[in-house]
Amino acid sequence: MKRKAYGRDTGLTLRLLFTGGLLGLVYVIFGAILISVIGGGFIVGIVVVAALAIFQYFSSAKLALLASGAKVVERDQAPALHDMIERLCAMADLPKPKVAVIDTPVPNAFATGRSPKHAAVAVTTGLWETLEPQEIEGVLAHELSHIGNRDVLIMTLASFFALLAGLITRFAVYAGLWGGGRRDNNGPPVWLIVLLVSAITYALSYVLIRAISRYREYAADRGSALITGAPEHLMSALQKISGHIARIPERDLREVASMNAFFIIPAGIKKGAGELFATHPPLEKRLAALAEIAREMGRPVNL
């Protein structure tokens, strides 16, 4: 089954464009207000930020692998994993990404990269040891769908600028604590304006990023189901991963928590957290969506 058989997710593409446009508008307004408040000298800061964004764009895959502790492995180091990914890439009509392994008992996986030609897929040793081969294929097909849909880049860049707004918010708070100047004799303190603008920017980014993050998981689940032709394998994998994570010591979960937004299932899911602020949809909804896809494919499953 070639990639053209399951195609790009139109709903995801439209959401990426819409969310990217909104985020771009938010950051333009954000920068314009800060420049007008702080003055022309802030332009230097904008140039530095732009340089960092470009660096993030070209180094996103390496930075993600570094942050997760993943090590790129060659075929002789993990032949079975390479074989699986090559077979799935052929079925999805995608170039083979770099293959990496994270040495942790937490069963999980993620994809990263700015394009299908510059991508990487990382799996944990815990995933390899916990799941059956068909379930691992379902997970890998999910990650390859992220690469094919090009949603990883949007998430990476959007998260970077949200982080920047968050840092500026923190600096503004410190400036207020140490005493900030005023724009003029009657206006509010500069640090207060910066704080409010940055905080609003961060809040809007936070909600927008999480909204697209949840939808992209549904899209990747669907891609996995259509690439493998067996949605039940991914369903079984998701259930096993979730159940196994619940038994992992907190110390091990904290070591990989920084990659939660990219993992197929977040490590250390907090019960009762509002869905609005979650990076992933609830497991029950993902399973229900996969079950519906399975029924459409003539492969009924029981939840």
DOLUMDREN-339392 format. One record per residue (C-alpha): residue in one letter; x, y, z. Coordinates in steps of 0.02 Angstrom, whole numbers. Layout:
<sites>
(site "A" (X Y Z)),
...
</sites>
This chain:
<sites>
(site "M" (0 0 0)),
(site "K" (83 159 -59)),
(site "R" (68 326 29)),
(site "K" (-51 388 -106)),
(site "A" (-171 251 -48)),
(site "Y" (-199 336 118)),
(site "G" (-152 513 69)),
(site "R" (-118 668 170)),
(site "D" (-246 706 303)),
(site "T" (-342 857 235)),
(site "G" (-414 899 405)),
(site "L" (-241 903 482)),
(site "T" (-169 1007 339)),
(site "L" (-305 1138 357)),
(site "R" (-282 1142 545)),
(site "L" (-94 1160 527)),
(site "L" (-115 1305 407)),
(site "F" (-247 1388 516)),
(site "T" (-149 1363 677)),
(site "G" (14 1415 596)),
(site "G" (-69 1573 530)),
(site "L" (-141 1616 700)),
(site "L" (24 1584 786)),
(site "G" (113 1691 657)),
(site "L" (-10 1833 684)),
(site "V" (9 1818 873)),
(site "Y" (199 1828 861)),
(site "V" (197 1975 740)),
(site "I" (85 2072 858)),
(site "F" (192 2014 1004)),
(site "G" (352 2076 922)),
(site "A" (275 2240 862)),
(site "I" (211 2285 1034)),
(site "L" (376 2243 1118)),
(site "I" (475 2345 992)),
(site "S" (360 2494 1015)),
(site "V" (373 2480 1204)),
(site "I" (557 2443 1225)),
(site "G" (622 2541 1077)),
(site "G" (726 2514 921)),
(site "G" (861 2425 1018)),
(site "F" (744 2278 1034)),
(site "I" (763 2247 847)),
(site "V" (932 2169 887)),
(site "G" (840 2049 1000)),
(site "I" (718 2006 861)),
(site "V" (864 1968 745)),
(site "V" (938 1854 877)),
(site "V" (771 1767 899)),
(site "A" (755 1743 710)),
(site "A" (929 1668 706)),
(site "L" (882 1549 845)),
(site "A" (723 1500 752)),
(site "I" (824 1461 595)),
(site "F" (945 1359 700)),
(site "Q" (797 1268 777)),
(site "Y" (727 1232 603)),
(site "F" (884 1150 538)),
(site "S" (932 1064 701)),
(site "S" (762 1009 766)),
(site "A" (792 823 740)),
(site "K" (964 825 821)),
(site "L" (904 930 967)),
(site "A" (755 815 998)),
(site "L" (865 660 995)),
(site "L" (990 743 1110)),
(site "A" (855 799 1232)),
(site "S" (782 624 1241)),
(site "G" (949 535 1259)),
(site "A" (917 439 1098)),
(site "K" (1063 360 1007)),
(site "V" (1061 334 819)),
(site "V" (1087 150 781)),
(site "E" (1147 70 620)),
(site "R" (1077 -88 542)),
(site "D" (1203 -204 625)),
(site "Q" (1154 -136 796)),
(site "A" (965 -158 774)),
(site "P" (930 -260 617)),
(site "A" (750 -307 661)),
(site "L" (703 -125 697)),
(site "H" (783 -66 534)),
(site "D" (691 -202 438)),
(site "M" (523 -149 511)),
(site "I" (549 34 471)),
(site "E" (610 -2 294)),
(site "R" (458 -111 259)),
(site "L" (337 19 327)),
(site "C" (424 159 231)),
(site "A" (404 59 70)),
(site "M" (218 36 108)),
(site "A" (197 222 147)),
(site "D" (308 282 4)),
(site "L" (420 380 124)),
(site "P" (609 395 130)),
(site "K" (688 297 271)),
(site "P" (721 408 424)),
(site "K" (865 391 544)),
(site "V" (834 256 672)),
(site "A" (870 289 856)),
(site "V" (850 197 1021)),
(site "I" (822 268 1195)),
(site "D" (885 161 1338)),
(site "T" (739 173 1460)),
(site "P" (610 49 1526)),
(site "V" (470 172 1481)),
(site "P" (384 100 1326)),
(site "N" (367 240 1200)),
(site "A" (418 313 1033)),
(site "F" (424 478 940)),
(site "A" (466 554 771)),
(site "T" (558 715 736)),
(site "G" (628 812 589)),
(site "R" (591 960 477)),
(site "S" (542 854 325)),
(site "P" (525 672 271)),
(site "K" (703 680 203)),
(site "H" (772 748 366)),
(site "A" (682 645 496)),
(site "A" (715 520 634)),
(site "V" (612 391 726)),
(site "A" (661 343 902)),
(site "V" (597 197 1005)),
(site "T" (635 151 1184)),
(site "T" (707 -15 1238)),
(site "G" (552 -30 1347)),
(site "L" (439 -23 1194)),
(site "W" (539 -157 1104)),
(site "E" (534 -272 1256)),
(site "T" (350 -242 1299)),
(site "L" (258 -256 1133)),
(site "E" (235 -392 1005)),
(site "P" (311 -363 831)),
(site "Q" (143 -321 751)),
(site "E" (107 -196 889)),
(site "I" (277 -116 866)),
(site "E" (239 -99 680)),
(site "G" (77 -9 725)),
(site "V" (174 114 833)),
(site "L" (309 141 701)),
(site "A" (176 170 567)),
(site "H" (99 301 683)),
(site "E" (267 391 696)),
(site "L" (298 380 508)),
(site "S" (126 459 482)),
(site "H" (183 608 586)),
(site "I" (332 624 468)),
(site "G" (224 606 313)),
(site "N" (100 734 378)),
(site "R" (243 856 418)),
(site "D" (162 902 582)),
(site "V" (322 876 683)),
(site "L" (401 1034 613)),
(site "I" (249 1142 656)),
(site "M" (249 1075 833)),
(site "T" (436 1104 852)),
(site "L" (436 1284 791)),
(site "A" (275 1329 881)),
(site "S" (341 1258 1043)),
(site "F" (501 1357 1022)),
(site "F" (412 1524 1007)),
(site "A" (294 1482 1149)),
(site "L" (447 1445 1255)),
(site "L" (521 1611 1204)),
(site "A" (364 1704 1259)),
(site "G" (370 1610 1423)),
(site "L" (551 1659 1453)),
(site "I" (515 1842 1415)),
(site "T" (370 1834 1537)),
(site "R" (488 1770 1671)),
(site "F" (616 1906 1633)),
(site "A" (480 2038 1644)),
(site "V" (430 1973 1815)),
(site "Y" (611 1986 1873)),
(site "A" (622 2162 1803)),
(site "G" (467 2209 1901)),
(site "L" (537 2136 2060)),
(site "W" (699 2234 2039)),
(site "G" (611 2391 1980)),
(site "G" (571 2432 1800)),
(site "G" (571 2599 1711)),
(site "R" (416 2685 1645)),
(site "R" (376 2719 1465)),
(site "D" (334 2898 1514)),
(site "N" (280 2993 1668)),
(site "N" (98 2940 1652)),
(site "G" (111 2769 1571)),
(site "P" (125 2600 1654)),
(site "P" (297 2524 1689)),
(site "V" (381 2446 1538)),
(site "W" (404 2281 1629)),
(site "L" (216 2271 1662)),
(site "I" (174 2296 1477)),
(site "V" (303 2165 1427)),
(site "L" (236 2046 1558)),
(site "L" (55 2062 1501)),
(site "V" (93 2048 1315)),
(site "S" (209 1899 1340)),
(site "A" (88 1811 1457)),
(site "I" (-56 1831 1334)),
(site "T" (54 1770 1192)),
(site "Y" (108 1618 1291)),
(site "A" (-71 1577 1342)),
(site "L" (-136 1587 1163)),
(site "S" (11 1483 1099)),
(site "Y" (-16 1355 1236)),
(site "V" (-197 1325 1189)),
(site "L" (-167 1327 1001)),
(site "I" (-20 1207 1011)),
(site "R" (-116 1084 1117)),
(site "A" (-268 1091 1003)),
(site "I" (-164 1046 850)),
(site "S" (-63 920 951)),
(site "R" (-219 821 996)),
(site "Y" (-284 820 818)),
(site "R" (-117 765 747)),
(site "E" (-122 611 858)),
(site "Y" (-290 561 785)),
(site "A" (-220 589 610)),
(site "A" (-65 483 646)),
(site "D" (-172 345 722)),
(site "R" (-276 344 563)),
(site "G" (-117 342 457)),
(site "S" (-51 193 554)),
(site "A" (-214 99 531)),
(site "L" (-215 128 344)),
(site "I" (-30 91 317)),
(site "T" (-33 -74 411)),
(site "G" (-213 -119 370)),
(site "A" (-233 -178 550)),
(site "P" (-297 -43 670)),
(site "E" (-315 -173 807)),
(site "H" (-126 -188 822)),
(site "L" (-107 -4 864)),
(site "M" (-255 -16 982)),
(site "S" (-173 -159 1075)),
(site "A" (-7 -64 1079)),
(site "L" (-86 93 1151)),
(site "Q" (-171 -6 1288)),
(site "K" (-12 -99 1333)),
(site "I" (94 59 1334)),
(site "S" (-31 150 1443)),
(site "G" (-45 6 1565)),
(site "H" (142 -20 1574)),
(site "I" (179 165 1601)),
(site "A" (64 162 1753)),
(site "R" (183 36 1833)),
(site "I" (344 128 1792)),
(site "P" (434 213 1940)),
(site "E" (414 402 1945)),
(site "R" (602 425 1932)),
(site "D" (608 341 1762)),
(site "L" (456 437 1701)),
(site "R" (534 604 1750)),
(site "E" (689 564 1647)),
(site "V" (588 563 1485)),
(site "A" (447 684 1533)),
(site "S" (522 824 1426)),
(site "M" (472 727 1270)),
(site "N" (289 701 1319)),
(site "A" (222 814 1182)),
(site "F" (309 705 1052)),
(site "F" (282 531 1127)),
(site "I" (142 421 1062)),
(site "I" (75 419 1242)),
(site "P" (136 544 1373)),
(site "A" (242 468 1512)),
(site "G" (158 498 1678)),
(site "I" (-21 541 1629)),
(site "K" (-109 642 1763)),
(site "K" (-286 589 1791)),
(site "G" (-415 725 1801)),
(site "A" (-315 851 1697)),
(site "G" (-426 953 1584)),
(site "E" (-426 897 1402)),
(site "L" (-403 1078 1348)),
(site "F" (-228 1077 1421)),
(site "A" (-178 901 1368)),
(site "T" (-53 868 1229)),
(site "H" (-141 705 1181)),
(site "P" (-323 654 1166)),
(site "P" (-390 534 1300)),
(site "L" (-343 353 1267)),
(site "E" (-526 303 1265)),
(site "K" (-564 423 1122)),
(site "R" (-414 364 1022)),
(site "L" (-468 184 1042)),
(site "A" (-647 226 992)),
(site "A" (-586 317 835)),
(site "L" (-475 169 788)),
(site "A" (-618 48 818)),
(site "E" (-726 149 698)),
(site "I" (-588 143 566)),
(site "A" (-574 -45 594)),
(site "R" (-761 -66 564)),
(site "E" (-749 36 404)),
(site "M" (-609 -81 348)),
(site "G" (-712 -234 390)),
(site "R" (-605 -278 540)),
(site "P" (-723 -266 691)),
(site "V" (-639 -257 859)),
(site "N" (-696 -255 1038)),
(site "L" (-645 -112 1152)),
</sites>
